[in-house]
Amino acid sequence: MLLAATALMVAPIAAHAACAATDFAIQDVKVSATGTGIATRLSVKGKLVNNCTSAAAAQVRVDAKDGSGNVLATKEGWPAGTTNISPGQSVDFDLGRLLHYQSDMQSYSVSVVDVRAW
């Protein structure tokens, strides 16, 4: 009897499974560098879209790579901070300011690495 009662209490929780990294999309990524020498600033802008059925936030990682694909720098950030993004909504981000520009940076990858509901 106790086992049946426990199963009934857990069932509603299982029906509302947590969002996953694959429930988020990164769109409209644009990379640019402005300035010269040590004053060069990097911009890695994009849009993080929540395609999950519930409100959640996602952590985004930017990898800066050289011409051979070797990772030179990695930075992670939460574009919405500690605010959940509603289903179907998006938030703009710029994580480039976290990276120190290097002249041999040739390509960039942007991915969702963690998801959390605040």
Buried (B, 14 or more C-beta within 10 A) or exposed (E): EEEEEEEEEEEEEEEEEEBEEEBBBBEEBEBEBEEEEEEEEBBBBBBBBBEBEBBBBBBBBBBBBBEEEEEBBBBBBBBBEEEBBEBEEBBEBBBBEBBBBEEEBBEBBBBBEEBEEE
